[in-house]
Amino acid sequence: MFYHVKELQFNARVSKPDPAFATLLLEQFGGANGELKAALQYFVQAFAVKQVHPDKYDLLMDIATEEFSHLEIVGATIQMLLKGVHGDLKNAAEESEIMELLKGKASKEGFIHNAMVNPQFFNLSGGGPTLTDSNGNPWTSAYVTANGDLTVDLRSNIAAESRAKIVYEYLLQHTNDPHVKDTLRFLMTREVAHFQMFQAALATIEPNFPPGVLQSDPKYSNKYFNLSNGEDVRGPWNEGKSPEMGETWEYISDPIEHVRKTKGMTEGHGKTSRDPKEVDKKNKELSKKKYDEIKKAMPKGEAQWSKY
């Protein structure tokens, strides 16, 4: 059940109209890394974890609802940045705030250019926000990722919060309005907070690596292929031990020769500290654990989502 409170979560304010920045801000309204994408992604993911991880269901629904609040903040800010645009285009009142910004041929030509690049604001939407990105591309559900495995979804959410955070960081560089900057900093900071929440939730699931159930084949899990021409570059991603499995990286400096020598990676796989029999045992144990976990959580008889 959703209940709308008319006051915004953050008191968004705008000093003066700025249709150009309003266009940029559309990225966080209807763009691939925006608030609508985040809200619906966490909302959809929550359904699959309701029975097995009710605490994570609560987390996902709470953050999804806050993201809808952020969508409202972004939409309100866009609307304020477009103050008077639609009426001015109809009335062309010289004393209006928008017209004051358009004194001179260059300013008016720039305004016309913006209207051609993104006509939704100026010709189609009536001066309100639209579910598009800053280039006018319509929002699509393809932005939403939900895999039904909580460890996968939480990692996807951590990445989503990272992308949203950096977009706000970039947007801050394109406005001089102190009130708008305050709003953007609030929204950016909440992305960082959500990042930490998802990270903490992932840490409560054991085991959570690798994502899913199957442990991965030890014949291939510790190999690093040098597929770049030039100087060999080494780092903790291809020397020493792997961070999660603790395997020693095998650096393959000549991948073509390696593939030929091993007959297409079917023979002579090199050394690994992981025992294939132990891996198979873990696969079976974890498969049973996950199966039992889900089956046990499923209600017997009549299904009921809520308890009243």
WOBEL-V511046 format. One record per residue. N is the residue number from 0. RES is the residue in one letter. PHI is phi in radians with two decimals (* if undefined). PSI is psi in degrees with one decimal (NA if undefined). BURIAL is + if it has 9 or more other C-alpha atoms within 8 Angstrom, else -. Layout:
N&RES&PHI&PSI&BURIAL / N&RES&PHI&PSI&BURIAL
This chain:
0&M&*&127.8&- / 1&F&-1.84&141.7&- / 2&Y&-2.28&120.8&- / 3&H&-1.57&123.6&- / 4&V&-1.75&127.2&- / 5&K&-1.16&-27.6&- / 6&E&-1.33&141.2&- / 7&L&-1.27&153.5&+ / 8&Q&-1.07&-36.9&- / 9&F&-2.18&136.4&- / 10&N&-1.30&82.7&- / 11&A&-1.21&134.7&+ / 12&R&-2.42&158.9&+ / 13&V&-2.41&134.2&+ / 14&S&-1.32&-40.9&- / 15&K&-2.77&161.3&- / 16&P&-1.08&147.4&+ / 17&D&-2.71&79.6&- / 18&P&-1.06&-30.6&+ / 19&A&-1.15&-44.0&- / 20&F&-1.26&-31.5&+ / 21&A&-1.02&-38.6&+ / 22&T&-1.11&-44.0&+ / 23&L&-1.09&-39.3&+ / 24&L&-1.18&-17.2&+ / 25&L&-0.99&-24.7&+ / 26&E&-0.96&-35.0&+ / 27&Q&-1.63&1.0&+ / 28&F&-1.76&-53.9&+ / 29&G&-2.22&20.8&+ / 30&G&-1.61&176.4&+ / 31&A&-1.15&-24.5&+ / 32&N&-2.02&19.0&+ / 33&G&-1.50&-175.7&+ / 34&E&-1.22&-36.3&+ / 35&L&-1.13&-42.9&+ / 36&K&-1.00&-47.6&+ / 37&A&-1.12&-46.5&+ / 38&A&-1.01&-48.4&+ / 39&L&-1.29&-31.3&+ / 40&Q&-1.11&-49.9&+ / 41&Y&-1.21&-34.0&+ / 42&F&-1.09&-47.7&+ / 43&V&-1.18&-42.2&+ / 44&Q&-1.07&-32.1&+ / 45&A&-1.07&-33.5&+ / 46&F&-1.04&-40.5&- / 47&A&-1.23&-17.6&- / 48&V&-1.89&2.9&+ / 49&K&-0.94&-47.5&+ / 50&Q&-1.42&-45.8&+ / 51&V&-1.39&-39.8&+ / 52&H&-2.23&70.8&- / 53&P&-1.05&-29.3&+ / 54&D&-1.18&-37.6&- / 55&K&-1.29&-30.7&+ / 56&Y&-1.03&-45.3&+ / 57&D&-1.07&-45.2&+ / 58&L&-1.03&-50.7&- / 59&L&-1.11&-41.6&+ / 60&M&-1.18&-39.1&+ / 61&D&-1.10&-45.6&- / 62&I&-1.24&-37.2&+ / 63&A&-1.03&-43.1&+ / 64&T&-1.14&-39.0&+ / 65&E&-1.14&-35.9&+ / 66&E&-1.12&-35.9&+ / 67&F&-1.11&-36.3&+ / 68&S&-1.10&-39.4&+ / 69&H&-1.20&-35.1&+ / 70&L&-1.05&-39.4&+ / 71&E&-1.15&-39.3&+ / 72&I&-1.11&-45.1&+ / 73&V&-1.11&-45.3&+ / 74&G&-1.07&-41.3&+ / 75&A&-1.14&-39.9&+ / 76&T&-1.15&-42.9&+ / 77&I&-1.04&-45.0&+ / 78&Q&-1.05&-42.7&+ / 79&M&-1.19&-35.4&+ / 80&L&-1.19&-21.4&+ / 81&L&-1.75&15.8&+ / 82&K&-0.87&119.8&+ / 83&G&1.47&-3.9&+ / 84&V&-1.05&-51.9&+ / 85&H&-1.14&-43.1&+ / 86&G&-1.14&-38.3&- / 87&D&-1.14&-36.9&+ / 88&L&-1.16&-31.0&- / 89&K&-1.42&-39.0&- / 90&N&-1.72&-26.9&- / 91&A&0.91&42.3&- / 92&A&-1.31&118.2&- / 93&E&-1.12&-25.7&- / 94&E&-1.47&-3.4&- / 95&S&-1.25&159.8&+ / 96&E&-1.09&-42.4&+ / 97&I&-1.10&-44.8&+ / 98&M&-1.14&-30.4&+ / 99&E&-1.11&-32.1&+ / 100&L&-1.32&-16.2&- / 101&L&-1.87&22.7&+ / 102&K&-1.14&128.4&- / 103&G&1.77&150.5&- / 104&K&-1.10&-41.4&- / 105&A&-1.10&-42.7&- / 106&S&-1.12&-43.3&+ / 107&K&-1.18&-36.9&+ / 108&E&-1.15&-37.4&- / 109&G&-1.14&-39.1&- / 110&F&-1.10&-44.1&+ / 111&I&-1.11&-39.9&- / 112&H&-1.06&-44.9&- / 113&N&-1.08&-38.3&+ / 114&A&-1.13&-33.6&+ / 115&M&-1.31&-37.4&- / 116&V&-1.18&-42.9&- / 117&N&-2.37&83.9&+ / 118&P&-1.23&-13.8&+ / 119&Q&-0.97&-45.2&+ / 120&F&-1.11&-45.1&+ / 121&F&-1.67&-21.9&+ / 122&N&-2.21&-24.9&+ / 123&L&-1.98&-37.0&- / 124&S&-1.62&-6.9&+ / 125&G&1.29&25.2&- / 126&G&1.43&22.3&+ / 127&G&-2.05&167.4&+ / 128&P&-1.19&150.1&+ / 129&T&-2.18&155.6&+ / 130&L&-1.42&68.0&+ / 131&T&-2.42&168.8&+ / 132&D&-1.52&-172.7&+ / 133&S&-1.22&-12.8&+ / 134&N&-1.72&2.8&- / 135&G&1.54&5.1&+ / 136&N&-1.28&129.5&- / 137&P&-1.19&147.7&+ / 138&W&-1.07&145.9&+ / 139&T&-2.42&146.8&- / 140&S&-1.19&-9.9&- / 141&A&-1.13&-17.7&- / 142&Y&-1.20&-24.6&+ / 143&V&-1.50&130.4&+ / 144&T&-2.07&130.5&- / 145&A&-2.62&114.9&- / 146&N&-1.83&-6.2&- / 147&G&1.38&-0.4&+ / 148&D&-2.02&120.0&- / 149&L&-1.08&-36.9&- / 150&T&-1.16&-34.5&+ / 151&V&-1.22&-47.3&+ / 152&D&-1.13&-39.8&+ / 153&L&-1.14&-38.8&+ / 154&R&-1.15&-37.8&+ / 155&S&-1.11&-37.1&+ / 156&N&-1.23&-37.5&+ / 157&I&-1.05&-42.0&+ / 158&A&-1.17&-39.3&- / 159&A&-1.11&-42.4&+ / 160&E&-1.15&-35.6&+ / 161&S&-1.10&-44.6&+ / 162&R&-1.16&-42.6&+ / 163&A&-1.10&-39.1&+ / 164&K&-1.07&-44.9&+ / 165&I&-1.23&-30.1&+ / 166&V&-1.14&-44.1&+ / 167&Y&-1.08&-38.4&+ / 168&E&-1.06&-41.9&+ / 169&Y&-1.20&-41.1&- / 170&L&-1.07&-33.8&+ / 171&L&-1.03&-24.6&+ / 172&Q&-1.41&-7.6&- / 173&H&-1.96&12.0&- / 174&T&-2.40&145.6&+ / 175&N&-1.88&1.3&- / 176&D&-1.30&116.3&+ / 177&P&-1.08&-34.7&- / 178&H&-1.19&-42.9&+ / 179&V&-1.13&-39.7&+ / 180&K&-1.04&-40.4&+ / 181&D&-1.06&-43.4&- / 182&T&-1.12&-45.0&+ / 183&L&-1.12&-38.9&+ / 184&R&-1.14&-38.1&+ / 185&F&-1.08&-50.4&+ / 186&L&-1.11&-41.4&+ / 187&M&-1.07&-41.8&+ / 188&T&-1.17&-36.1&+ / 189&R&-1.17&-30.1&- / 190&E&-1.09&-42.1&+ / 191&V&-1.12&-40.3&+ / 192&A&-1.10&-44.7&- / 193&H&-1.13&-39.2&+ / 194&F&-0.91&-48.8&+ / 195&Q&-1.18&-35.9&- / 196&M&-1.11&-45.9&- / 197&F&-1.15&-38.4&+ / 198&Q&-1.10&-43.0&+ / 199&A&-1.16&-39.1&- / 200&A&-1.13&-40.9&+ / 201&L&-1.07&-38.3&+ / 202&A&-1.16&-20.4&- / 203&T&-1.44&-9.4&- / 204&I&-1.69&119.3&- / 205&E&-2.24&131.6&- / 206&P&-1.33&155.9&- / 207&N&-2.16&8.6&+ / 208&F&-2.42&136.8&- / 209&P&-1.26&163.2&- / 210&P&-0.98&143.4&- / 211&G&1.56&-147.3&+ / 212&V&-1.99&-49.0&+ / 213&L&-1.19&137.2&- / 214&Q&-1.39&-15.5&- / 215&S&1.63&153.0&- / 216&D&-1.44&120.2&- / 217&P&-1.13&-13.3&+ / 218&K&-1.20&-23.4&- / 219&Y&-2.18&-7.7&- / 220&S&-1.32&-18.7&- / 221&N&-1.92&12.5&+ / 222&K&-1.62&135.4&+ / 223&Y&-2.05&121.6&+ / 224&F&-1.69&122.4&+ / 225&N&-1.40&91.5&+ / 226&L&-1.82&21.4&- / 227&S&-2.03&139.7&- / 228&N&-1.40&140.5&- / 229&G&2.00&-155.9&- / 230&E&-1.11&137.8&- / 231&D&-1.21&130.4&- / 232&V&-1.96&126.1&- / 233&R&-2.03&152.4&- / 234&G&-2.98&-178.2&- / 235&P&-1.13&-9.2&- / 236&W&-1.49&-9.3&- / 237&N&-2.51&9.3&+ / 238&E&-2.52&155.9&+ / 239&G&1.37&-148.2&- / 240&K&-1.84&147.4&+ / 241&S&-1.20&143.4&+ / 242&P&-1.17&-31.1&- / 243&E&-1.70&-47.5&- / 244&M&-1.63&-13.9&- / 245&G&1.22&23.5&- / 246&E&-1.48&151.9&+ / 247&T&-1.41&124.4&+ / 248&W&-1.11&137.7&+ / 249&E&-1.83&109.1&+ / 250&Y&-1.51&117.5&+ / 251&I&-1.81&101.6&+ / 252&S&-1.31&-26.5&- / 253&D&-2.18&84.1&- / 254&P&-1.06&-35.7&+ / 255&I&-1.12&-46.7&- / 256&E&-1.12&-38.3&- / 257&H&-1.10&-44.7&+ / 258&V&-1.12&-41.0&+ / 259&R&-1.14&-45.0&- / 260&K&-1.11&-35.5&- / 261&T&-1.64&10.9&+ / 262&K&0.92&56.5&- / 263&G&1.22&41.2&- / 264&M&1.10&30.8&+ / 265&T&-1.91&-12.8&- / 266&E&-2.39&155.4&- / 267&G&0.97&67.4&- / 268&H&-1.50&-2.8&+ / 269&G&1.47&-174.1&- / 270&K&-1.65&146.4&- / 271&T&-2.57&147.6&+ / 272&S&-1.43&-7.3&- / 273&R&-1.63&128.4&- / 274&D&-1.48&121.3&- / 275&P&-0.96&-36.1&- / 276&K&-1.18&-38.0&- / 277&E&-1.20&-36.5&- / 278&V&-1.10&-44.7&+ / 279&D&-1.08&-38.6&- / 280&K&-1.12&-43.4&- / 281&K&-1.13&-38.4&+ / 282&N&-1.01&-46.6&+ / 283&K&-1.18&-41.4&- / 284&E&-1.14&-44.3&- / 285&L&-1.23&-36.4&+ / 286&S&-1.04&-45.4&+ / 287&K&-1.16&-42.3&- / 288&K&-1.05&-47.0&- / 289&K&-1.15&-40.3&+ / 290&Y&-1.09&-48.4&- / 291&D&-1.13&-38.0&- / 292&E&-1.06&-45.9&+ / 293&I&-1.24&-44.2&+ / 294&K&-1.11&-40.0&- / 295&K&-1.13&-33.3&- / 296&A&-1.36&-18.7&- / 297&M&-1.30&129.9&- / 298&P&-1.20&145.5&- / 299&K&-1.55&143.3&- / 300&G&1.34&-139.7&- / 301&E&-1.16&132.2&- / 302&A&-1.55&137.3&- / 303&Q&-2.44&124.2&- / 304&W&-1.30&-42.0&- / 305&S&-1.99&157.0&- / 306&K&-2.00&118.7&- / 307&Y&-1.89&NA&-
